[in-house]
Amino acid sequence: MKKFLRIIFLLPFLVTLSLSICRAQVSDTSVIDYSTSKDYTLAGISVEGVQFLDKDILISIGGLKVGSVISVPGNEISKAINNLWKQGLFSNVSVVVKKVDGDNIYLAYVLQEKPRLTAFTFKGIRKGEQDDLRDKLSLVKGKAITDNLLITSKNTITDFYLDKGFLNCKVDIVTAKDTSEPNSELMFINIDKGQHVKIDAITFDGNNNLKESRLRRAMKNTKQNPWYSIFTTSKFMKKDYADDKSNITGLYATKGFRDAKIVSDTITKNEKGNLMIHISIDEGAKYYFRKITFSGNSKYSSGKLDTILSIKPGETYNEQYLSRRLNADPNGNDISSLYMDDGYLFFSATPVEVSVVNDSVDLEIRIYEGPQATIANITIGGNTKTAERVIRRVIRTLPGNKFSRADVIRTQREIATLGVFDPQNTQITPDPHPENGTVDIDYKVVEKPSDQFELSAGYGGYTGIVGALGVSFNNFSLHNMFAKHGWDPIPAGDLQRLSMRVNSSGRAYQSYNLSFTEPYLGGVKPKSLTVGSVHTRYTNNLKKSDANYGELITNGGTIGYGTQLKWPDDFFTLISSLDYQNYKVNNYATSYFNGITQGSFNNFGLQETFSRNSLNNPQFPTSGSNFSLTAKFTPPYSLFNKQKFADPNLSYDEKYKWVEYHKYRFDAEWYIKPFKTEKFAIRTSAKMGFMGFYNKDVGLSSFETFSFGGDFTSNYNPILGQEAITLRGYDQISNTAKIFNKYSVEARYAFSTNPSTFVYGLIFAEGGNAWNYFKDYDPFNLKRSVGVGLRIYLPAFGLLGFDYGIGFDKQLLSSEQKSNFFTKYGKFSIVLGFEPE
């Protein structure tokens, strides 16, 4: 033992001695006796053999300092060599004596750098994966190829594929000398990621109160491979698996088993190489709420708080439900909302277990009300294009008002409905100041593209190919048109809407539309003004010089005024508009005018729309509703001269020179979010409308009727102002209907919520029908259909998409007609620009 200790003690000395002897260079006649240790003053130290590293830093790392006294041989030199070795940058480290001058000694570190990386390549993986790994690896040209670099790179690659479910990934890193540069090497990274490791089975024991299937559903990201699905696969990822084990105990906690825990879990591989997971559970006892009391509450009585808490003695103990009733009910029906909507921003409710007797828990809810907070400052940021006043006029949290969480939530919705900001990136940050009872609120928004450009072509029936060119500026600013730097590239920022659209098939058909909307007339209150005009020309496709040339010209205009109502609540709006169209027929034959080829018809009416819109997101709603009731009236011209219109010989053009009718529509849609995710929503809707006349001697004409069925994307031109009501899966059912009903239900799922490319799919079921006379009306006689669809929202082009519907009640094509399965039983519909009615 003593001999062994003596060897250990002399080992540093022997290493130092051997290195020094091998490398020592003595430039004078002095001789160093290495058999005995001698103290020297370090007069100088240098570095040799390095090309890429800073010599001063290396001297600092070594630890030998000029002016210090060192022993030769001694521990100081051994320690310096060890300090440099630990950096992992060198393949050889030594210390040599350059000169001895009396008691002064000059030393040098002689180092051999490890090779430098010149380039690296991957083998065995796709380019996209290579790009992802390049971002994760710390491999750059000129970096020293150390053992640590190789190990770290290998681990990074392995972890990358582990996260993707490749548990058998193999990584082999090979280096080769690069002859083009000195002391450099190339790196070749060979990757065999193997196959996804699937989970064949997840089993449990100890679960006496919850079924295995329920526990598996609680595991959101760790799923066993279902035998019945060819689309669903299962992957094992360590992080997800850890989270899913927490989800299991969380599920038990909601069922009253608050002591439930996972005792053990084992992961094994079967003969196919797939995983078998077994989880052992100790459920523990089931607990129940017993007595719940409140303390610290002076604003509201304990009885009122108990009513809102809505937990009765004997109910299963559920901490998650308790927390939701105290602080986080999505509908605002919790105690926290009660206080915070009344300014108590500093409010807190802390549940404390005061007694646990057997399986019963007594709670005391300790309330801290605090002072009511007054809003001090409102700041807005991120609006690089939209004027700040546009945002401020929809903000409900005004300086000087009491803080209200409901107002914050409503403001968030109002900002989203502006349509020019990304709802997912809107951030609202209250900054409370308890010392003076105030709060500052900061609104951060992110602009998104809102202008839309349309360039399309389609087949327009007898008019042939119809081209469309349109542009809609949805954040326009008349004010900035005259500002010095207001054009960038167009005047924008006031949320005004300017739309222009041209349709043409050449000589047969042209249409020009122009509209402008000011949403805040006067700039203060939500009172909108809309003006628009239209000019349309249909011809019989002959030249004007032809004697048989005929045309139908429509000129029209509209002016509308809308206001936001405060009763019944401020989700309601009322819009009033005056519309006028003149139809001039000149040698133009169409069935709409009962054979009249020469004449003029006028359509003047007042329209009132009473609506309520509480949708949480205009692009992809997941909650809220949208109702509207519209009534349109023309003056009852025939009642002013009953004798004239009672004449059975009155010509068609005289009878309808001034068109008369009264018309009504009701539209309703609801959205619900059945699950916690914001990507899934259910939409239900109902639409109905009918027209009436003032005088039975006049009746109804073809003006303003309902065109029902079909998709109206190819050959629909609303010559006489017909309203297009689609019914997916069917061709056009009626072109001049006076009554219609339509009911729909859709399930929507968002595949991408990126503002630049918003994509969602849908499945639908709907039914509807249209009738010409009230005597034929049967609300239960519906044309039914089901189908699927896809919607893509591109900021520059608006809404694009398609539907494929199968009509259950359509007349199938005869066997003699050419058809395939898709056209025989269903119909494709294209969606361009807007969601069809």
NUVEXMAR-804920 format. One record per residue (C-alpha): x, y, z. Coordinates in steps of 0.2 Angstrom, whole numbers, padded with zeros to 4 digits, always signed. Layout:
<gubas>
XYZ
...
</gubas>
This chain:
<gubas>
+0000+0000+0000
+0014+0012+0004
+0022+0008-0012
+0006+0012-0022
+0004+0029-0013
+0022+0033-0017
+0019+0030-0035
+0003+0041-0035
+0013+0055-0026
+0027+0055-0039
+0016+0053-0055
+0013+0072-0058
+0032+0075-0056
+0036+0061-0068
+0024+0067-0081
+0031+0085-0080
+0048+0079-0080
+0046+0068-0095
+0037+0082-0105
+0050+0095-0100
+0065+0084-0105
+0057+0079-0122
+0054+0097-0127
+0067+0108-0117
+0078+0119-0127
+0092+0128-0117
+0099+0143-0126
+0113+0146-0114
+0126+0136-0104
+0115+0134-0089
+0110+0116-0085
+0093+0112-0077
+0095+0098-0064
+0078+0088-0065
+0083+0077-0051
+0079+0091-0039
+0065+0104-0039
+0071+0122-0040
+0061+0138-0040
+0062+0150-0054
+0054+0167-0058
+0044+0165-0074
+0051+0179-0085
+0041+0175-0101
+0029+0163-0108
+0024+0161-0127
+0013+0150-0137
+0019+0140-0153
+0010+0129-0165
-0007+0138-0166
-0015+0146-0181
-0034+0149-0177
-0034+0153-0158
-0029+0169-0148
-0013+0166-0140
-0016+0178-0125
-0032+0169-0121
-0023+0152-0121
-0009+0159-0109
-0023+0165-0098
-0032+0148-0099
-0015+0139-0095
-0014+0149-0078
+0005+0152-0078
+0008+0171-0075
+0024+0181-0079
+0032+0186-0063
+0026+0172-0053
+0038+0159-0045
+0036+0142-0051
+0045+0125-0047
+0054+0116-0060
+0049+0102-0061
+0033+0106-0051
+0014+0106-0050
+0012+0123-0059
+0017+0116-0076
+0007+0100-0074
-0008+0111-0070
-0006+0122-0085
-0005+0107-0096
-0021+0100-0089
-0030+0116-0091
-0026+0117-0109
-0030+0098-0112
-0048+0101-0104
-0052+0113-0118
-0053+0098-0130
-0045+0109-0144
-0028+0100-0145
-0021+0084-0150
-0004+0087-0141
+0000+0099-0127
+0018+0102-0120
+0028+0115-0111
+0046+0118-0116
+0060+0129-0108
+0065+0142-0121
+0079+0150-0110
+0086+0150-0092
+0094+0166-0086
+0100+0164-0068
+0084+0162-0058
+0073+0168-0072
+0065+0155-0084
+0056+0157-0101
+0044+0144-0106
+0033+0141-0121
+0017+0131-0124
+0019+0120-0139
+0002+0115-0145
-0005+0105-0160
-0023+0110-0164
-0036+0098-0168
-0042+0098-0187
-0054+0112-0192
-0071+0108-0201
-0072+0114-0219
-0088+0106-0224
-0101+0093-0219
-0114+0083-0228
-0128+0071-0223
-0132+0055-0231
-0148+0044-0229
-0161+0058-0226
-0172+0070-0236
-0167+0088-0240
-0180+0095-0229
-0174+0086-0214
-0156+0091-0218
-0161+0109-0218
-0169+0107-0201
-0154+0098-0194
-0142+0112-0201
-0152+0125-0190
-0150+0114-0175
-0132+0108-0176
-0117+0120-0171
-0107+0115-0186
-0099+0130-0195
-0083+0131-0206
-0067+0133-0196
-0074+0125-0180
-0062+0113-0171
-0068+0095-0173
-0067+0090-0155
-0074+0074-0146
-0087+0085-0138
-0093+0092-0155
-0095+0074-0162
-0104+0068-0146
-0115+0084-0146
-0119+0083-0164
-0124+0064-0163
-0135+0067-0148
-0144+0082-0156
-0148+0071-0172
-0154+0057-0161
-0165+0068-0151
-0172+0076-0166
-0178+0060-0173
-0183+0054-0156
-0195+0068-0155
-0202+0062-0172
-0205+0045-0166
-0190+0036-0173
-0183+0027-0158
-0171+0016-0168
-0161+0030-0176
-0143+0027-0179
-0130+0040-0182
-0112+0037-0188
-0101+0052-0190
-0085+0050-0201
-0071+0063-0204
-0058+0063-0218
-0043+0074-0221
-0047+0088-0233
-0031+0090-0244
-0036+0107-0250
-0033+0116-0234
-0020+0112-0220
-0026+0104-0204
-0044+0103-0210
-0056+0088-0212
-0072+0085-0220
-0087+0077-0210
-0099+0064-0217
-0115+0062-0206
-0123+0045-0210
-0141+0043-0203
-0152+0028-0203
-0168+0034-0195
-0176+0018-0196
-0195+0016-0196
-0208+0025-0184
-0209+0014-0169
-0228+0011-0167
-0237+0008-0151
-0247-0008-0153
-0255-0008-0136
-0258+0003-0120
-0264-0007-0106
-0268-0003-0088
-0270-0012-0071
-0277-0005-0055
-0290+0005-0064
-0306-0001-0055
-0316+0015-0058
-0311+0021-0075
-0311+0010-0091
-0296+0008-0101
-0303+0016-0116
-0307+0032-0106
-0289+0032-0100
-0282+0030-0117
-0293+0045-0123
-0285+0055-0109
-0268+0052-0117
-0269+0065-0131
-0253+0062-0140
-0248+0044-0136
-0260+0033-0145
-0260+0014-0148
-0261+0010-0167
-0279+0007-0171
-0281-0009-0182
-0297-0002-0191
-0289+0014-0198
-0277+0016-0213
-0274+0034-0210
-0271+0035-0191
-0253+0031-0185
-0246+0031-0168
-0229+0038-0163
-0220+0037-0146
-0212+0053-0140
-0205+0054-0123
-0211+0072-0119
-0228+0068-0125
-0228+0052-0115
-0224+0061-0099
-0237+0074-0102
-0250+0061-0106
-0246+0052-0089
-0250+0068-0081
-0266+0069-0091
-0271+0052-0083
-0269+0058-0065
-0278+0074-0070
-0292+0064-0077
-0293+0055-0060
-0293+0071-0051
-0309+0077-0060
-0317+0061-0054
-0314+0064-0036
-0298+0053-0035
-0286+0067-0030
-0273+0054-0023
-0272+0044-0039
-0255+0041-0045
-0245+0030-0058
-0236+0017-0048
-0225+0011-0062
-0225+0010-0081
-0216-0002-0092
-0212+0000-0111
-0207-0016-0120
-0205-0021-0138
-0214-0036-0146
-0209-0047-0159
-0213-0034-0173
-0202-0021-0164
-0217-0011-0159
-0220-0004-0142
-0231-0012-0128
-0235+0001-0114
-0242-0005-0097
-0246+0007-0084
-0250+0002-0066
-0262+0014-0056
-0266+0017-0038
-0282+0026-0038
-0284+0029-0020
-0300+0035-0012
-0314+0045-0020
-0317+0062-0012
-0333+0073-0011
-0336+0091-0007
-0345+0093+0010
-0345+0111+0017
-0340+0126+0008
-0339+0143+0016
-0333+0161+0011
-0323+0173+0021
-0317+0191+0017
-0332+0195+0006
-0340+0212+0009
-0346+0217-0009
-0357+0201-0012
-0366+0190+0001
-0360+0172+0004
-0377+0166-0003
-0374+0175-0020
-0356+0168-0021
-0362+0151-0017
-0375+0152-0030
-0362+0157-0043
-0350+0143-0037
-0364+0131-0040
-0356+0116-0030
-0367+0106-0019
-0362+0096-0003
-0360+0078-0009
-0354+0082-0026
-0338+0073-0032
-0323+0083-0028
-0316+0091-0043
-0302+0104-0041
-0303+0108-0060
-0321+0112-0059
-0319+0122-0043
-0305+0132-0051
-0316+0136-0066
-0331+0141-0055
-0319+0153-0046
-0308+0160-0060
-0309+0153-0077
-0327+0150-0084
-0326+0152-0103
-0343+0160-0102
-0339+0172-0088
-0350+0164-0076
-0338+0163-0062
-0334+0172-0046
-0319+0181-0053
-0329+0188-0067
-0342+0195-0055
-0329+0205-0046
-0318+0210-0061
-0332+0216-0071
-0335+0228-0057
-0318+0235-0056
-0310+0223-0043
-0294+0219-0053
-0284+0215-0038
-0297+0202-0033
-0292+0184-0028
-0301+0169-0022
-0291+0156-0013
-0298+0139-0009
-0291+0132+0008
-0295+0114+0014
-0300+0117+0032
-0305+0099+0036
-0304+0082+0027
-0314+0069+0036
-0313+0051+0028
-0319+0055+0010
-0326+0072+0013
-0317+0089+0011
-0322+0105+0019
-0317+0121+0010
-0315+0139+0015
-0315+0151+0000
-0304+0166+0006
-0309+0181-0004
-0298+0196-0006
-0308+0210-0014
-0295+0224-0014
-0300+0242-0021
-0309+0245-0037
-0296+0249-0051
-0298+0264-0062
-0292+0264-0080
-0278+0277-0081
-0269+0275-0098
-0273+0266-0114
-0258+0262-0126
-0259+0255-0143
-0245+0247-0153
-0242+0237-0169
-0253+0247-0180
-0241+0251-0194
-0255+0254-0207
-0271+0257-0198
-0274+0274-0189
-0274+0273-0170
-0291+0282-0170
-0299+0267-0179
-0294+0256-0165
-0298+0268-0151
-0316+0270-0157
-0319+0252-0154
-0310+0250-0137
-0323+0248-0123
-0310+0251-0109
-0309+0270-0108
-0298+0280-0096
-0308+0285-0080
-0319+0270-0081
-0319+0256-0069
-0309+0241-0075
-0320+0227-0082
-0314+0211-0089
-0330+0209-0100
-0325+0226-0108
-0308+0219-0111
-0315+0203-0119
-0327+0213-0130
-0314+0225-0135
-0304+0210-0141
-0319+0204-0151
-0321+0222-0159
-0303+0223-0164
-0305+0206-0173
-0321+0211-0182
-0312+0226-0190
-0304+0213-0202
-0287+0221-0203
-0278+0213-0188
-0273+0195-0184
-0285+0190-0170
-0273+0176-0164
-0258+0189-0162
-0268+0202-0153
-0261+0205-0136
-0270+0214-0121
-0259+0217-0106
-0266+0226-0090
-0252+0234-0080
-0260+0236-0062
-0254+0249-0050
-0260+0243-0033
-0252+0258-0024
-0264+0270-0032
-0278+0259-0037
-0276+0262-0056
-0272+0251-0071
-0264+0254-0088
-0270+0243-0103
-0258+0240-0118
-0266+0234-0134
-0253+0226-0146
-0260+0222-0163
-0253+0214-0179
-0258+0220-0196
-0263+0208-0209
-0267+0210-0227
-0285+0215-0230
-0286+0221-0248
-0292+0209-0261
-0289+0208-0280
-0300+0197-0292
-0295+0191-0309
-0306+0177-0315
-0315+0169-0330
-0330+0158-0331
-0343+0152-0343
-0358+0163-0343
-0371+0153-0353
-0377+0162-0368
-0365+0177-0365
-0350+0165-0367
-0334+0167-0358
-0336+0180-0344
-0320+0188-0337
-0320+0198-0320
-0308+0211-0314
-0311+0218-0297
-0302+0226-0282
-0308+0229-0265
-0298+0241-0253
-0305+0236-0236
-0294+0249-0226
-0295+0264-0238
-0293+0282-0232
-0301+0297-0242
-0292+0308-0229
-0275+0301-0234
-0278+0304-0253
-0274+0322-0250
-0261+0320-0237
-0243+0323-0242
-0236+0306-0239
-0253+0297-0239
-0250+0286-0254
-0241+0270-0249
-0245+0263-0262
-0263+0268-0259
-0271+0279-0246
-0275+0268-0232
-0278+0267-0213
-0296+0273-0210
-0305+0257-0213
-0316+0264-0227
-0320+0252-0241
-0319+0256-0259
-0324+0242-0271
-0323+0242-0290
-0328+0227-0301
-0329+0225-0320
-0337+0210-0329
-0337+0207-0347
-0339+0194-0361
-0336+0207-0375
-0350+0213-0385
-0364+0202-0376
-0362+0208-0358
-0353+0221-0348
-0356+0226-0330
-0348+0240-0319
-0349+0241-0301
-0343+0254-0289
-0346+0256-0270
-0339+0265-0255
-0342+0263-0237
-0338+0275-0222
-0340+0264-0206
-0339+0279-0194
-0348+0294-0202
-0341+0309-0192
-0327+0299-0185
-0334+0296-0168
-0349+0285-0167
-0352+0269-0177
-0364+0276-0190
-0360+0270-0207
-0364+0277-0224
-0363+0267-0240
-0365+0273-0258
-0365+0262-0274
-0369+0262-0292
-0370+0249-0306
-0371+0249-0324
-0375+0233-0334
-0378+0230-0353
-0384+0215-0361
-0385+0214-0380
-0390+0201-0393
-0372+0200-0398
-0374+0210-0414
-0365+0226-0419
-0374+0242-0415
-0374+0246-0434
-0385+0231-0437
-0403+0234-0439
-0408+0220-0427
-0396+0226-0413
-0405+0224-0396
-0399+0228-0379
-0405+0228-0360
-0397+0242-0350
-0398+0243-0331
-0393+0258-0321
-0394+0259-0303
-0388+0266-0287
-0390+0264-0268
-0387+0274-0253
-0387+0266-0235
-0386+0272-0218
-0382+0261-0203
-0381+0263-0184
-0376+0253-0169
-0390+0251-0157
-0389+0251-0138
-0405+0242-0135
-0408+0227-0133
-0389+0227-0132
-0375+0235-0142
-0373+0219-0154
-0388+0225-0163
-0387+0236-0179
-0401+0245-0190
-0397+0248-0208
-0408+0258-0219
-0406+0260-0238
-0414+0267-0253
-0412+0257-0269
-0416+0262-0287
-0414+0253-0304
-0419+0257-0321
-0421+0244-0334
-0422+0250-0352
-0426+0237-0365
-0422+0241-0383
-0426+0228-0396
-0421+0215-0383
-0430+0199-0381
-0430+0189-0365
-0443+0179-0355
-0442+0190-0340
-0453+0204-0348
-0467+0193-0355
-0462+0196-0373
-0459+0215-0371
-0445+0220-0382
-0446+0239-0380
-0449+0249-0364
-0443+0255-0347
-0445+0248-0330
-0441+0256-0313
-0438+0248-0296
-0437+0260-0282
-0438+0253-0264
-0434+0256-0246
-0425+0242-0236
-0423+0240-0218
-0411+0227-0210
-0412+0224-0191
-0397+0212-0186
-0387+0206-0171
-0370+0199-0173
-0360+0192-0159
-0348+0181-0168
-0331+0180-0160
-0321+0180-0176
-0326+0185-0193
-0315+0173-0203
-0318+0157-0193
-0331+0159-0179
-0331+0147-0165
-0345+0155-0154
-0358+0168-0155
-0373+0170-0167
-0378+0181-0182
-0396+0185-0185
-0404+0197-0197
-0422+0202-0202
-0424+0212-0218
-0439+0220-0226
-0440+0229-0242
-0454+0239-0248
-0458+0249-0264
-0472+0262-0264
-0489+0254-0268
-0492+0263-0284
-0507+0253-0290
-0517+0258-0274
-0515+0276-0280
-0525+0272-0296
-0535+0256-0293
-0545+0259-0308
-0531+0259-0320
-0523+0244-0314
-0540+0234-0313
-0540+0235-0332
-0537+0217-0338
-0531+0224-0355
-0517+0235-0346
-0501+0231-0355
-0486+0222-0346
-0475+0237-0348
-0488+0249-0341
-0492+0238-0327
-0474+0236-0321
-0467+0252-0327
-0465+0255-0308
-0462+0238-0300
-0471+0236-0283
-0469+0222-0270
-0465+0219-0252
-0451+0207-0247
-0445+0199-0231
-0430+0188-0226
-0424+0180-0210
-0407+0173-0208
-0399+0165-0193
-0383+0156-0189
-0376+0149-0173
-0358+0143-0169
-0353+0132-0155
-0336+0125-0150
-0339+0107-0144
-0321+0104-0139
-0307+0115-0131
-0298+0117-0147
-0301+0134-0157
-0299+0124-0173
-0316+0115-0173
-0333+0123-0174
-0351+0118-0178
-0362+0130-0188
-0381+0128-0189
-0391+0140-0200
-0408+0144-0206
-0414+0155-0220
-0431+0159-0226
-0439+0173-0237
-0455+0177-0246
-0463+0191-0257
-0480+0199-0257
-0490+0211-0267
-0501+0225-0263
-0514+0223-0277
-0520+0206-0283
-0524+0214-0300
-0505+0218-0302
-0498+0203-0293
-0479+0200-0294
-0467+0201-0308
-0450+0193-0311
-0441+0207-0302
-0432+0204-0285
-0437+0186-0284
-0427+0171-0277
-0417+0161-0288
-0415+0144-0278
-0403+0130-0281
-0387+0127-0290
-0371+0137-0286
-0372+0152-0297
-0354+0152-0301
-0355+0149-0320
-0370+0155-0329
-0379+0166-0316
-0382+0184-0321
-0395+0193-0309
-0404+0203-0323
-0418+0208-0313
-0410+0209-0295
-0414+0191-0291
-0407+0185-0274
-0396+0169-0277
-0399+0155-0263
-0388+0140-0266
-0392+0122-0262
-0377+0112-0264
-0378+0095-0273
-0392+0102-0285
-0394+0112-0301
-0405+0127-0301
-0423+0123-0295
-0432+0139-0298
-0427+0156-0305
-0442+0166-0300
-0447+0159-0283
-0458+0169-0271
-0455+0159-0256
-0440+0148-0250
-0433+0139-0234
-0416+0133-0231
-0408+0124-0216
-0390+0119-0214
-0377+0111-0202
-0359+0111-0205
-0344+0104-0195
-0328+0114-0199
-0310+0111-0195
-0296+0123-0198
-0280+0115-0205
-0270+0131-0205
-0274+0147-0195
-0260+0156-0203
-0267+0174-0208
-0258+0173-0224
-0266+0156-0229
-0281+0151-0219
-0287+0134-0223
-0302+0124-0216
-0312+0109-0222
-0330+0106-0219
-0344+0093-0220
-0362+0098-0222
-0380+0093-0222
-0393+0104-0228
-0411+0105-0235
-0421+0118-0243
-0434+0121-0257
-0443+0135-0266
-0461+0139-0271
-0470+0151-0282
-0486+0152-0273
-0491+0151-0255
-0504+0138-0259
-0490+0126-0263
-0479+0130-0248
-0474+0115-0238
-0460+0118-0225
-0458+0099-0224
-0455+0096-0242
-0436+0099-0243
-0423+0094-0255
-0409+0086-0245
-0390+0085-0248
-0374+0081-0239
-0356+0084-0244
-0339+0090-0240
-0330+0106-0244
-0313+0116-0243
-0310+0134-0240
-0294+0144-0242
-0293+0162-0237
-0279+0171-0246
-0277+0190-0241
-0275+0196-0259
-0289+0186-0267
-0301+0183-0253
-0310+0167-0251
-0307+0152-0263
-0314+0135-0261
-0326+0121-0267
-0340+0110-0261
-0346+0093-0267
-0364+0089-0262
-0374+0074-0265
-0393+0077-0268
-0404+0064-0261
-0420+0070-0269
-0413+0075-0286
-0419+0067-0302
-0405+0056-0308
-0399+0056-0325
-0406+0043-0337
-0395+0028-0341
-0394+0034-0359
-0385+0050-0354
-0367+0050-0351
-0362+0052-0333
-0350+0046-0320
-0353+0043-0302
-0348+0061-0296
-0360+0070-0309
-0374+0057-0307
-0376+0058-0289
-0368+0074-0284
-0362+0091-0290
-0346+0101-0288
-0347+0120-0283
-0334+0133-0284
-0332+0146-0271
-0325+0163-0277
-0324+0178-0266
-0338+0176-0254
-0347+0162-0245
-0363+0157-0255
-0380+0160-0247
</gubas>
